[in-house]
Structure formats: C-alpha cells, structure tokens
Amino acid sequence: MNRGMLKLAVVGSRSSYGRLAGITAGIAVGVCLLLLLWGGANGLSARDDRGAWLRETGSSAVSVATATGDPAASGPATPVPLTPDTVLMRSNLEVFRDQLINRRDFAALSPTTARIPGIPSPPAPGEYYASPALQRLIETTPRDQLGDRFGRFAGTVGDAALPGPDSLIVVTGATEAELRQSGRATLVSGFTTNPYGASAAAYSTVLLIGAIAVFFPVLLLISIVTGLGAAQRRERFATLRLIGASPQTVSRIAAVETAAPSLIGAVLGVVLAGLLRPATAQIMVNGTRMFEADLGTGWEAATAVVGLVVTASALVAAYRTSREDIGPLGITRAMQERAPRAWRIMPLLAGLAAMITAVVIIRVLEARVPWLESPLLIGGFALILVGIVVIGPWLTRLVSRIGLRQARSAAAVIASSRIQRTPVATFRSVSGLVIAVFVVSVFAGASSIIQDTDAPAARPGLLQPTSLHATVGVGATPERVSEAAHRAGQLEGIRSAAIGYGPAALHERGAGPEIVLRAADAPGLGFAAIPETEFVTVDSSFLYYWTTQPLALAPAPDRNLDGLAPVVIVVGTDGTPQAMDRARTALDGSGVTAIPGTSPLDIKLQSSTRLVQGLAVLAYLGMFVAIAIAGLSLAVATASAVLDRKRVLGLMRLMGMPVSVLRRIITREAAVPLLTVLVLSIALGFLVAWLMVTGINDTYRVTWPAADYFVALGLSLFLALAAVGSTFGLIRAGTAITSTRFE
C-alpha cells in the first residue's frame, strides 16, 4: 500500500470529502456524548460520596440498666459520657418554603479531636456554619423567617462536604445538656463513607441500567456513521482491485480511510465535551447542580475513549470490506442477506426472563439475594436492548411480506420488495429511533412512580394543612414552653398557638396515647364540637398526616394539669409562606423543641417521592439525549442508503419515474420497520419500568406517564419525519440524469 494508492482510494472528489466530513462530525458528536455521559456518572458518584456523612446516625447516647427483681422492667437511662474524640449530634430536616435544609446540631468538649466534614472545628453553642447556598438564602430572607433558627454565622461549610453548589446544609453548635434533654441525640466518633446505606445495591442497579440505556443509542450512532457512503467506497475499491490491489491491501486502505476521520472526530469530540462541560454542570438533579470539576473524566478516560472508538471503527471497516468480497473486474458482488429466523426472539425472551426472575425472588419468595438480584436486573435489561435490535429484522421481514401482498402502488411494491430482501440493513437505519422509544418509555414509566402521600384536606377533627406542630424536648420546663408558644402566637400571620400535654412519665420515653388541650385552644386547631369543660383530650394520632378520619374531643378526666408535661406545640397560621416560615423559625429557634416544626403539607418534601422526582430530571434528560441521537442516526442512515442506491434510483428516474415516487419509496422503507417495532418498544419499556420499580420497592406503583412522555414520543416521530425529509434534496440531486453516468 503506497501513498498514491491511498490518495486515490480516499480522496479525489467532492462526495469523498463530504463522506469524510460526515464521518468526522458523527464521531465527534458520539465521543462528546460518551464523555459527557461518563462525566455525569462520575459526577453523581462524587456528589453522593461527599454527602455520605449526612447519613451518619451515630450510636445511642444513653445506656439502660436492667432493674433488679423484675426482669421485664427497665432501670433509669444513664448517659454515655462525652469524650474528646466524640461529638454529640442531633439530625433534623428543616423546611423553608418548598426546600429541605439538612441540619446537624453538635456538642463537643473543648478541646476535641473529633472532626466534622467541611468545617475546621465544631461550632460553639449559638453559632453555625452554613453551605454557601443556604447562607445566601439567609442573607436575602428576613431573619424572623429563617436566620433566627440558627444563631450567629461562624463560616461556610466547605465544598468537600457538599453534594452540590445548591445544597442547603447547616451545622449548628449547642450545649451538651440541650442535646441530651431533646432525647434525640447520638454519639458520633466518625462519619460514614457509604452514601447509599442499605439501598446501595438498588441505587447502583438503577444507575447502571440508566447508563446502559443512554450509552446504547450513542454506540448505534457511531456504528451507523462509520458506514456512511459504503457504496461509493465499494466502487473505488473495485477500481483498486482492477489495477492489481490485493484484498488485504483494500482492507487496510478501508481501515486507514475510516481511522483518519474517526481520529479527527474523536479529538474534536473531546474538545467539544470540554466546552460543553460548564453548561452541563448547570443541570439540576435532585435539587442541586453539580460542581464542574465532578464532570471531568480525566485525560486517561478521554484517551481510552478516543483509542477505542478509532480502533473499533478501523477494525469494523476492514471487516466489512473483507466480507463484501470486492472483485478485480470493476464490480462489487453484493452479499445476499440471509433471511432472519425465529431464533432472533430468544435474546429478548431471555432478558425478560432474567428480570422477571429477579422480581419473583424479591417479591414472591421474599428473599434478598443482592449478589443475584442486581446481575439479573442489569443483565436482563441489556439483553432486552440487544433483543430489540436482533428481533427487529425478523419482524420487519414478516410485515414486509404482508405489505407486499397488499401493495397497490409502485412505491409500495418496490419498498416492500427491498425490505424483504434486506431486512437487516433496512431495520438498522431505524434501530436508533426504536431503541430511543424504548428508553423513553422506560424512563417515563419509572418517573411516573407515585406514593399515596397526599395530606388530607382541611376538615374539623384533623390537623389543618396550614398548621405546624413541634414535639417538646423532655428537658423543657412548662414555663419556657408557655413563653415560646406565647411569642409564636404574637407573630404576624399566626392565628393560634396551643400547647398539648401528656403524662410526664410517658413523655420521658417519647410516647403518649392521648393529648390534653385547653378547651379554649380547640377552635384554633379546627375542632367544631367542643365539650364544655376546661380541658379536653384527643388521640395523639391527631398530629399524624396519615390520619384521615376526623377525631372527636372528649372531656379530660382531670380538671387540672397536675402530673402532666407539655409534649407538643401546635401553631395555626394564615397559610401564607411567610407566616409558615415565621412559625417554623419561632418553634425551631425557641430551644424547647426536639423536632422541627412540621406541617401536613411537608410530607411531599420529606417522602421518598421527592427523590423519585429528582431522578425524573435525569430520566427526561436521558430521553432528550436518546431522541436526539436517534434522529441524527436515522438521518445519517437514510442518507447513506440513498447514496448507496444512487445508481438504482437514477435508473428509475431515467425510466420516467417521478421524484415524488422515489421519495415515497424511501419514506416507506423507513416507516415500515419503525412502526413494526414501535408498539413493541413502548410496551416493553413500560413492562421493564414496572419490573424495575417493583423489584426495588413494592410500595411504588407505576401510573400513566406525565405529559412530557407524550411530547417526547411526538418529538420522536417528528424527528423521524424530519430525518427522512432531509434526504429528499439528496434524492433529487443524486438521481439527476447528469449524475447517472457509469460504465
């Protein structure tokens, strides 16, 4: 192989340059997407690792001695002493508007060797460290709505302890007595590095399935792009064979011809990924963006991707050329496709069987076998993806045979005949869009997960949606509680502030079957029928959002509060966000509450549905990527098919066939395989989504997808029409009489 022969084979005409430019551009887009997706996966992992410390629960801060004489009784709880290498911690989730704030209260000895992630030393009582995003929020919000909850600002939490730049995290200082009296403090000597806890396997499984779902269309794009202009290359290679080039030489030329633009495109893809990284980092995922540095893959990964893409492209080009058996007589002996057989359904069935087996193990047998569940779910999903591509030609051929029998026009006869002869090549052109529809359906089904977490409507006998309640710490005195309730009741937008009482002995253990209220406070809590006594009682389930049946008040057995302790403060507001946040700040900053003020409306923020909604952002982002890649793949594949058949289509025009008929032929050849597998892809997508959801949590259920899904589906069909329509100009120019000249 010499330089002149290589130049003759690769360049020399405008179409050759266009083909090389198309391969370069396609590879650049594919490599760029691969690196961005790889960087996104790294970013998610890094984000979760930095936020792992927030999952630390610590160990019990008290020890219980068994009382003598009665084995069933428990002796007094004795505190575990605080040491220089431990800290006392209380974890809370606070709410501001519709955002969650991760709050950690700490008490430590001075000096201490304990280290809290993101800050130089534990804050002193009354001081706090806040993430930059939270501090900006505090500085732009009236203090009585947010800032007064935390104390004096001592500094910011470092990025090393923040999942993302928008994370709302606060670390506050408190006294040891305050945390112990809350009854919710734990001792911490170190912080966990496991970001997922018990759900690590399920979380990793979901991420891997999502990665496979988005990477697969990218690989299809690269595969389709490298085959651009195959017919033109065959003609040039036949000329080389005629002047004496050996088959091995032709294969090497094909490899070099593909490797050169692939290398240029891959390098451009790396540069493009670097330029797009800042924009990619702005995408919100589960309430926060990513740090730009997290999206980097490193030069090692970029080099590996470039090397793999170039090597694979060159090897595939050489293999395809050797398979085409280009002869020395100036012609190319086309390889006849073998008729697809029914065995092609096996990979799809195997994938479904694997996923169903995993669900049966988890839900029917109620056994947890992590080492088997994840491989079955991930492997099954990958097999289904491959199975759709494998079974597509078989289904396409079956439909084309039916279409040929029903054909009533020249376009229908020609298109059906070609599809029947070349079902593999025909389906390959739409395989990207078929896979995209499947991926879109999986994402839409998974993101339609719902839980029954709606708070009940405002009704007498139920805690009102615009009210908040906070549990009183066991060490708070009645005087301090009364003062806190009185101050809260004087705030703007606060309509009532009531104190609920319970037996002091039960309160120390954190339990109480009933709550005693002053009858005068009952109307502010939404009760209508109020006994004519000074004190009334109501079941403690009144405070829980899952209570849906109204509760009735009953007269209190005692006419005073002797033997009772304040256990809860309930504040009624006018429902405005400002009033709700003032009430939260008044309760959380009073120093008498053990748990932050909570409203029935907060349940949607604190339930796992919020996590699902955050992951839905990734889902619809994946949908966009898959659809965009599929549209580009279909356009490239259709253009390639037109170029490969330029001689045949040109002869048809010489025979008098209008260009409009040629366009209908190309359109039918794309529409038949697409519509054949489209319904199958949608049904399989939702089935796979249901299998994944039930395999992870049986409390979830899949419902009708959001309107975004139908928009995405319509966009897929629109891109298909646009991709086919983009080749109409190529059909007219490429089949003109002046272009149809050959020996």
C-alpha positions in Angstrom: 0.0 0.0 0.0 1.6 3.3 -1.1 0.7 6.9 -0.7 -0.7 7.3 -4.2 -3.0 4.3 -4.0 -4.3 5.5 -0.6 -4.9 9.0 -2.0 -6.8 7.5 -5.0 -9.0 5.5 -2.7 -9.8 8.0 -0.1 -9.9 11.5 -1.8 -10.4 12.9 -5.2 -14.0 14.1 -5.4 -16.4 16.4 -3.6 -18.5 13.4 -2.5 -15.4 11.9 -0.9 -14.7 15.0 1.1 -18.4 15.1 2.1 -18.3 11.5 3.3 -15.2 12.0 5.3 -16.7 15.2 6.9 -19.8 13.3 7.7 -17.9 10.5 9.5 -15.8 13.1 11.3 -18.9 15.1 12.5 -20.7 11.9 13.6 -17.8 10.6 15.5 -17.3 14.0 17.2 -20.9 14.0 18.4 -20.7 10.4 19.6 -17.5 10.9 21.5 -18.7 14.2 23.0 -21.9 12.5 24.3 -19.9 9.5 25.6 -17.6 11.7 27.6 -20.4 13.9 28.9 -22.4 10.9 30.0 -19.3 9.3 31.6 -18.6 12.6 33.3 -22.2 12.8 34.5 -21.9 9.3 36.0 -18.7 10.3 37.8 -20.4 13.5 39.0 -23.3 11.6 40.5 -20.9 9.2 42.3 -18.7 12.1 43.6 -21.8 14.0 44.7 -23.1 11.1 46.7 -19.7 10.4 48.2 -19.5 14.0 49.5 -22.9 13.8 51.0 -22.4 10.4 52.7 -21.6 12.0 56.0 -25.2 13.2 56.2 -26.3 9.6 56.6 -24.4 9.1 59.8 -26.7 8.2 62.6 -24.2 7.6 65.5 -24.8 5.3 68.5 -27.1 5.7 71.4 -26.2 8.4 73.9 -27.7 6.5 76.8 -27.4 3.1 78.4 -30.3 1.3 80.1 -29.6 -0.7 83.3 -31.9 -3.6 84.0 -33.7 -3.2 87.3 -33.2 -5.8 89.9 -36.1 -8.0 90.9 -38.2 -7.6 87.8 -36.5 -8.7 84.5 -39.3 -7.0 82.4 -38.7 -3.7 84.0 -36.1 -1.2 82.9 -33.9 0.9 85.2 -33.1 4.5 84.6 -31.3 5.5 81.5 -27.8 6.7 82.2 -25.9 9.0 79.8 -22.9 7.7 77.9 -20.2 10.3 78.7 -18.9 12.6 76.0 -15.1 12.1 75.3 -12.6 14.3 73.4 -12.8 12.0 70.4 -16.6 12.0 70.1 -19.3 14.6 69.5 -23.0 14.6 70.4 -25.2 15.0 67.3 -28.8 15.6 66.6 -30.1 15.3 63.0 -33.0 17.2 61.7 -34.6 18.1 58.4 -36.0 21.7 58.3 -38.3 23.2 55.7 -38.1 26.7 54.2 -40.8 27.3 51.6 -40.6 24.1 49.4 -37.0 23.3 50.2 -35.4 20.9 52.7 -32.5 22.0 54.9 -30.2 19.4 56.3 -29.5 20.5 59.9 -26.9 18.9 62.2 -26.6 20.1 65.8 -23.3 19.3 67.6 -22.0 19.5 71.1 -18.3 18.7 71.8 -15.8 19.0 74.6 -13.1 21.7 74.4 -10.6 20.8 73.2 -11.7 17.9 71.0 -10.1 15.7 68.3 -13.4 15.0 66.6 -13.6 16.4 63.1 -16.9 17.3 61.3 -16.7 17.3 57.5 -16.5 20.7 55.8 -15.7 22.8 58.9 -12.4 23.4 60.8 -13.8 22.6 64.3 -17.2 22.0 66.0 -19.2 25.3 66.3 -19.6 26.9 69.7 -23.1 26.9 71.2 -25.2 29.6 69.4 -23.0 29.6 66.3 -23.5 27.9 62.9 -21.7 27.0 59.7 -23.8 27.1 56.6 -23.4 26.0 53.0 -22.8 29.0 50.6 -26.3 28.5 49.0 -28.0 28.4 52.4 -26.1 31.5 53.7 -27.1 33.4 50.6 -30.7 32.4 51.3 -30.4 33.5 54.9 -28.9 36.9 53.9 -31.8 37.6 51.4 -34.6 36.5 53.7 -36.0 38.3 56.8 -34.4 36.8 59.9 -37.7 36.0 61.6 -38.4 33.7 58.7 -35.1 31.8 58.6 -31.9 33.2 60.1 -33.2 33.3 63.7 -33.3 29.5 63.7 -29.5 29.0 63.8 -27.7 31.8 65.7 -24.5 33.6 64.7 -22.8 32.9 61.5 -19.3 31.4 62.0 -18.3 30.4 58.5 -19.2 28.4 55.4 -19.3 24.6 55.0 -16.5 23.6 52.6 -17.3 22.1 49.1 -15.8 18.8 50.2 -18.9 18.2 52.4 -21.5 19.5 50.0 -23.2 17.2 47.4 -23.6 20.2 45.1 -23.3 24.0 45.0 -27.0 24.4 45.7 -27.1 22.1 48.8 -28.8 23.6 51.8 -26.8 22.3 54.9 -26.3 23.9 58.3 -24.1 22.8 61.2 -25.0 24.4 64.5 -23.5 24.4 67.9 -25.4 23.5 71.1 -24.7 22.6 74.7 -24.5 19.0 75.8 -27.4 19.5 78.2 -29.6 20.9 75.4 -29.0 18.0 73.1 -29.4 15.3 75.8 -32.6 16.8 77.0 -34.1 16.7 73.5 -34.0 12.9 73.8 -32.8 12.5 70.2 -29.0 13.0 70.4 -26.5 10.3 69.4 -22.8 9.9 70.0 -20.6 10.1 66.9 -16.9 9.2 66.7 -16.6 9.1 62.9 -18.7 9.7 59.8 -19.8 7.0 57.3 -18.4 7.0 53.8 -21.3 4.8 52.4 -23.6 7.2 50.6 -26.4 4.7 50.0 -26.8 2.7 53.2 -29.0 -0.4 52.9 -30.2 0.8 49.5 -26.8 0.8 47.9 -27.5 -2.3 45.7 -30.8 -0.9 44.4 -29.3 2.6 43.8 -26.3 1.2 41.9 -28.6 -1.0 39.8 -30.8 1.9 38.8 -27.7 4.0 37.8 -26.2 1.1 35.8 -29.5 0.5 33.9 -29.8 4.2 33.2 -26.2 4.3 31.9 -26.7 1.3 29.6 -30.0 2.8 28.3 -28.3 6.1 27.3 -25.0 4.7 26.1 -26.6 2.2 23.8 -28.0 4.8 21.3 -24.6 6.5 21.3 -22.9 3.3 20.2 -25.5 2.8 17.5 -24.8 6.3 16.2 -21.1 5.7 16.0 -21.8 2.3 14.2 -24.1 3.9 11.7 -21.8 6.9 11.0 -18.8 4.7 10.1 -20.8 3.0 7.4 -21.6 6.3 5.6 -21.0 6.1 1.8 -20.3 2.4 1.8 -21.5 2.0 -1.9 -19.1 4.8 -3.1 -16.2 3.2 -1.3 -17.0 -0.2 -2.9 -16.8 1.4 -6.4 -13.4 2.9 -5.6 -12.1 -0.3 -4.0 -13.3 -2.2 -7.1 -11.1 0.1 -9.2 -8.1 -0.6 -7.0 -8.7 -4.3 -7.4 -8.8 -3.9 -11.1 -5.4 -2.3 -11.2 -3.9 -5.0 -9.1 -4.5 -4.3 -5.4 -4.9 -7.4 -3.2 -7.9 -8.0 -0.9 -5.7 -7.5 2.1 -4.4 -4.1 0.7 -8.0 -3.0 0.1 -9.0 -3.9 3.7 -6.0 -2.0 5.1 -7.0 1.0 3.0 -10.5 0.8 4.3 -9.2 0.7 7.8 -7.0 3.7 7.3 -9.7 5.6 5.5 -12.1 5.2 8.4 -9.5 5.6 11.1 -8.3 9.0 9.9 -11.6 10.9 10.1 -12.5 8.9 13.2 -9.4 10.1 15.0 -10.0 13.7 14.0 -13.7 13.4 15.0 -12.8 11.8 18.3 -10.3 14.6 19.2 -12.9 17.2 18.2 -15.4 15.3 20.5 -13.0 15.6 23.4 -12.7 19.3 22.8 -16.4 19.8 22.4 -17.1 17.9 25.6 -14.7 20.2 27.5 -16.5 23.2 26.1 -20.0 21.9 27.0 -19.0 20.8 30.5 -19.8 24.2 32.2 -23.3 24.1 30.6 -23.8 20.5 31.6 -23.0 21.3 35.2 -25.9 23.7 35.3 -28.5 20.9 35.0 -30.4 20.5 38.3 -30.5 16.9 39.6 -32.4 16.3 42.8 -32.4 19.9 43.9 -28.8 20.8 43.1 -26.4 21.3 40.3 -23.1 19.6 40.0 -19.6 21.0 40.5 -18.0 21.4 37.2 -14.9 19.6 38.4 -17.1 16.5 39.1 -17.9 16.2 35.4 -14.3 15.7 34.3 -13.3 12.3 33.1 -9.5 12.9 33.1 -7.1 12.5 30.3 -6.8 8.8 30.8 -10.6 8.2 30.1 -10.5 10.6 27.2 -7.5 8.8 25.7 -9.2 5.5 26.2 -12.4 6.6 24.5 -10.5 8.0 21.6 -8.4 4.9 21.2 -11.4 2.5 21.5 -13.5 4.5 19.0 -10.7 4.8 16.4 -9.6 1.2 16.8 -13.2 -0.2 16.7 -14.1 1.9 13.6 -11.0 0.8 11.7 -11.5 -2.9 12.5 -15.1 -2.8 11.6 -14.4 -1.0 8.3 -11.7 -3.6 7.5 -14.0 -6.5 8.4 -16.9 -5.1 6.4 -14.7 -4.6 3.4 -13.3 -8.2 3.5 -16.9 -9.5 3.9 -18.1 -7.7 0.8 -15.8 -9.7 -1.5 -14.8 -6.8 -3.8 -13.7 -8.4 -7.1 -11.0 -7.4 -9.6 -13.3 -6.8 -12.6 -14.6 -3.4 -11.6 -17.8 -4.6 -9.9 -18.8 -5.4 -6.4 -20.5 -8.7 -5.7 -23.1 -7.7 -3.1 -23.6 -10.1 -0.2 -27.0 -11.5 -0.1 -28.6 -11.2 3.3 -29.7 -14.4 5.0 -33.4 -14.4 5.8 -33.8 -13.8 9.6 -35.1 -16.8 11.6 -37.4 -17.1 14.6 -34.4 -17.7 16.9 -33.9 -13.9 17.0 -36.7 -13.8 19.6 -34.5 -15.6 22.1 -32.4 -12.7 23.5 -35.5 -10.7 24.1 -37.2 -13.6 26.0 -34.0 -14.3 27.9 -33.8 -10.7 29.1 -37.4 -10.6 30.2 -37.0 -14.0 32.0 -34.0 -12.6 33.9 -35.8 -9.5 35.1 -39.0 -11.4 36.0 -36.8 -13.9 37.9 -35.3 -11.1 40.0 -38.8 -9.7 40.8 -40.1 -13.2 41.8 -37.1 -13.7 44.1 -37.7 -10.3 45.8 -41.5 -10.1 45.9 -42.9 -13.6 45.7 -40.2 -15.6 47.6 -39.5 -12.5 49.8 -35.8 -13.3 49.7 -33.0 -10.8 49.5 -30.0 -12.1 47.4 -28.1 -8.9 46.3 -25.4 -10.8 44.5 -28.0 -12.3 42.2 -30.7 -9.6 42.0 -28.6 -6.8 40.5 -27.0 -9.0 37.8 -30.4 -10.4 36.8 -31.9 -6.9 36.5 -28.9 -5.3 34.8 -28.2 -8.3 32.5 -31.8 -8.7 31.7 -32.1 -5.0 30.7 -29.0 -5.2 28.5 -30.4 -8.4 26.8 -33.7 -6.7 26.2 -31.9 -3.8 24.4 -29.9 -6.2 22.3 -33.0 -8.3 21.8 -35.0 -5.4 20.3 -32.2 -4.8 17.8 -31.9 -8.6 17.0 -35.6 -9.2 16.6 -36.3 -6.1 14.6 -35.2 -7.5 11.2 -37.3 -10.7 11.7 -40.4 -8.7 12.5 -39.7 -6.2 9.7 -39.5 -9.1 7.1 -42.8 -10.6 8.3 -44.5 -7.3 8.0 -42.9 -6.6 4.6 -44.3 -9.9 3.2 -47.8 -8.9 4.3 -47.3 -5.5 2.8 -46.1 -6.9 -0.5 -49.3 -9.0 -0.8 -51.4 -5.8 -0.1 -49.3 -3.5 -2.3 -51.3 -1.4 -4.7 -48.7 1.1 -6.0 -45.2 1.1 -7.5 -43.7 2.7 -4.4 -45.3 0.1 -2.1 -44.1 -2.8 -4.3 -40.5 -1.5 -4.6 -40.2 -0.6 -0.9 -41.7 -3.9 0.3 -39.5 -6.0 -2.1 -36.3 -4.2 -0.9 -37.3 -4.6 2.8 -37.9 -8.3 2.2 -34.6 -8.8 0.5 -32.6 -6.6 3.0 -34.4 -6.6 6.3 -31.2 -6.3 8.4 -29.9 -3.2 6.5 -33.4 -1.7 6.4 -34.0 -2.1 10.1 -30.5 -0.9 11.0 -31.5 2.6 9.7 -34.3 3.0 12.3 -32.8 0.9 15.1 -31.6 4.0 16.9 -35.1 5.5 17.0 -36.7 2.2 18.0 -34.2 2.0 20.9 -34.9 5.6 21.8 -38.6 5.0 22.0 -37.9 2.0 24.3 -35.6 4.1 26.5 -38.1 6.9 26.6 -40.8 4.5 27.7 -38.6 3.0 30.4 -37.7 6.5 31.8 -41.3 7.7 31.6 -42.6 4.6 33.3 -40.0 4.8 36.1 -40.5 8.5 36.6 -44.3 8.1 36.9 -43.8 6.3 40.3 -46.2 7.7 42.9 -46.9 7.0 46.5 -50.0 7.8 48.5 -48.5 10.7 50.4 -51.2 13.4 49.9 -52.1 15.2 53.1 -55.8 15.0 53.9 -58.0 18.0 53.2 -58.9 20.6 55.8 -61.7 19.1 57.9 -62.8 19.5 61.5 -61.2 16.9 63.7 -58.0 16.8 61.7 -54.8 18.8 61.9 -55.2 21.7 59.5 -52.8 21.8 56.5 -51.8 25.3 57.4 -50.8 24.3 61.0 -47.5 23.2 62.3 -46.6 21.1 65.3 -43.3 20.5 67.1 -42.5 17.9 69.7 -41.3 19.4 73.0 -38.0 18.2 74.4 -38.1 16.2 77.6 -36.0 18.8 79.4 -38.1 21.8 78.6 -39.8 23.4 81.6 -43.5 24.4 81.3 -42.6 28.0 81.8 -40.2 28.0 78.8 -42.7 26.2 76.7 -45.5 28.6 77.6 -43.2 31.5 76.8 -42.3 30.0 73.4 -45.9 29.4 72.5 -46.9 33.0 73.6 -44.1 34.5 71.4 -45.2 32.4 68.4 -48.8 33.5 68.8 -47.9 37.2 68.6 -46.2 36.9 65.2 -47.7 38.3 62.1 -49.8 35.7 60.2 -50.1 33.4 63.3 -53.7 32.8 64.3 -53.3 30.5 67.3 -50.6 28.7 69.4 -51.7 25.8 71.6 -49.8 23.5 73.9 -50.7 19.8 74.2 -49.9 18.0 77.5 -49.3 14.4 78.3 -48.3 12.2 81.3 -44.8 13.2 82.3 -43.6 9.7 82.8 -44.7 8.6 79.3 -43.2 11.8 77.8 -39.8 10.9 79.1 -40.0 7.7 77.0 -41.2 9.6 73.9 -44.8 8.2 73.9 -48.3 9.1 74.9 -51.7 7.7 73.8 -53.7 11.0 74.3 -53.1 14.7 74.3 -54.7 17.1 76.8 -55.6 20.5 75.5 -57.3 23.6 76.9 -60.8 23.8 75.6 -60.2 27.4 74.7 -57.4 26.4 72.3 -59.6 23.8 70.5 -61.2 26.2 68.0 -57.8 27.3 66.7 -57.0 23.7 66.0 -60.0 23.3 63.8 -62.4 21.4 66.1 -66.1 22.2 65.9 -67.8 20.1 68.6 -66.1 21.1 71.9 -67.1 19.7 75.3 -68.0 22.4 77.9 -65.0 21.6 80.1 -61.8 23.5 80.8 -59.6 20.7 79.5 -60.3 18.2 76.7 -58.4 15.2 75.3 -57.8 13.9 71.7 -56.0 10.8 70.4 -52.3 11.6 69.7 -52.8 10.3 66.1 -54.4 13.8 65.5 -50.8 15.0 64.8 -50.1 12.4 62.1 -50.7 13.2 58.4 -51.9 9.6 57.7 -54.9 10.1 60.0 -57.8 10.5 57.5 -60.8 10.0 59.8 -61.8 13.1 61.9 -61.2 12.7 65.7 -63.5 13.8 68.4 -62.7 15.7 71.6 -63.6 14.2 74.9 -63.7 15.8 78.4 -60.4 15.4 80.3 -60.6 13.1 83.3 -58.9 15.7 85.5 -59.7 19.3 85.9 -56.1 20.5 86.1 -52.7 19.7 84.6 -51.2 18.0 87.7 -48.9 15.2 86.6 -48.8 16.4 83.0 -46.0 17.9 81.0 -46.0 19.9 77.7 -45.4 17.4 74.9 -46.3 19.4 71.7 -46.8 22.9 70.5 -49.4 23.4 67.6 -49.3 26.7 65.8 -52.1 27.8 63.3 -51.2 30.2 60.5 -53.0 32.0 57.7 -51.3 29.7 55.2 -49.0 32.2 53.6 -45.4 31.0 53.0 -44.1 33.9 55.1 -46.4 33.0 58.1 -45.5 29.4 57.8 -41.8 30.2 57.9 -42.2 32.6 60.8 -43.9 29.8 62.8 -41.1 27.3 61.9 -38.5 29.8 63.0 -40.2 30.6 66.2 -40.6 27.0 67.1 -37.2 25.8 65.9 -35.3 28.7 67.5 -37.1 28.6 70.8 -34.7 25.9 72.3 -37.7 23.9 73.7 -38.5 21.7 70.7 -36.9 18.3 69.9 -38.1 18.0 66.3 -38.5 21.0 63.9 -42.0 22.3 63.2 -43.8 20.1 60.7 -46.9 20.7 58.6 -49.0 18.1 56.9 -48.0 19.9 53.6 -44.4 18.9 54.3 -45.0 15.2 53.7 -44.4 15.5 49.9 -41.0 17.1 50.6 -39.9 14.5 53.2 -41.2 11.4 51.4 -39.1 9.3 49.0 -41.3 10.6 46.2 -39.1 13.7 46.3 -36.1 11.6 45.4 -38.1 10.0 42.6 -39.0 13.4 41.3 -35.3 14.4 41.4 -34.3 11.3 39.5 -37.1 12.1 36.9 -34.9 15.0 35.9 -32.2 12.6 34.9 -34.9 10.4 33.2 -36.2 13.2 30.9 -32.6 14.3 30.3 -31.8 10.8 29.1 -35.0 10.9 27.0 -33.8 14.0 25.2 -30.3 12.6 24.6 -31.7 9.3 23.3 -34.2 11.0 21.0 -31.6 13.5 19.6 -29.1 10.7 18.9 -31.8 8.6 17.3 -32.9 11.4 15.0 -29.3 12.0 13.9 -28.8 8.3 13.4 -31.9 8.0 11.2 -30.9 11.0 9.1 -27.4 9.6 8.6 -28.6 6.0 7.9 -31.3 7.3 5.4 -28.7 9.5 3.6 -26.3 6.6 3.5 -29.0 4.3 2.0 -29.7 6.9 -0.7 -26.0 7.3 -1.6 -25.6 3.5 -1.7 -28.6 3.1 -4.1 -27.9 6.2 -6.2 -27.3 4.1 -9.3 -30.5 2.2 -8.9 -32.6 5.2 -8.1 -31.0 7.1 -11.0 -32.0 4.3 -13.4 -35.6 4.5 -12.2 -35.6 8.2 -13.0 -34.2 7.5 -16.4 -37.1 5.1 -16.9 -39.5 8.0 -16.2 -40.3 7.5 -12.5 -41.1 10.9 -10.8 -39.0 12.1 -7.9 -42.2 12.0 -5.7 -42.4 8.3 -6.2 -38.8 7.8 -5.2 -39.4 9.9 -2.0 -42.4 7.7 -1.2 -40.2 4.6 -1.6 -37.6 6.0 0.9 -40.3 7.1 3.3 -42.0 3.6 3.3 -38.6 1.9 3.8 -38.2 3.9 7.0 -41.8 3.8 8.2 -42.4 0.1 7.9 -39.6 -1.1 10.2 -40.2 1.8 12.6 -43.9 1.3 13.0 -43.4 -2.5 13.1 -41.4 -2.4 16.3 -42.7 0.9 17.8 -45.6 -0.6 19.7 -43.4 -3.4 20.9 -40.8 -0.9 22.2 -43.4 1.1 24.1 -45.0 -2.0 25.7 -41.6 -3.4 26.6 -40.5 0.0 28.0 -43.3 0.2 30.5 -43.0 -3.5 31.4 -39.3 -3.1 32.1 -40.1 0.1 34.2 -42.7 -1.8 36.2 -40.2 -4.7 36.8 -37.5 -2.3 38.0 -39.9 -0.4 40.2 -41.4 -3.4 41.9 -38.0 -5.0 42.2 -36.8 -2.0 44.2 -39.8 -1.1 46.3 -43.2 -2.7 46.4 -44.8 0.4 47.8 -44.2 2.2 44.5 -46.7 1.8 41.6 -46.4 2.9 38.0 -49.2 5.1 36.6 -49.9 7.0 33.4 -46.8 8.9 32.4 -46.7 12.7 32.5 -47.4 14.8 29.5 -43.7 15.1 28.9 -43.7 11.5 27.7 -46.3 12.1 25.0 -44.4 15.2 24.0 -41.2 13.2 23.7 -43.0 10.5 21.7 -44.4 13.1 19.4 -40.9 14.6 19.1 -39.5 11.2 18.2 -42.0 10.8 15.3 -41.4 14.4 14.2 -37.6 13.8 14.1 -38.2 10.6 12.1 -40.2 12.6 9.5 -37.5 15.4 9.5 -34.7 12.9 9.2 -36.3 11.2 6.1 -37.4 14.6 4.7 -33.8 15.9 5.0 -32.8 13.3 2.3 -35.4 14.5 -0.3 -33.0 17.1 -1.7 -30.3 14.4 -1.9 -32.6 12.2 -3.9 -33.3 14.9 -6.5 -29.6 15.9 -6.8 -28.2 12.4 -6.6 -30.5 10.8 -9.2 -30.4 13.6 -11.8 -29.8 12.5 -15.4 -26.4 14.1 -15.4 -25.4 12.2 -12.3 -26.4 8.8 -13.6 -23.4 8.1 -15.8 -21.3 5.0 -15.3 -19.7 2.3 -17.4 
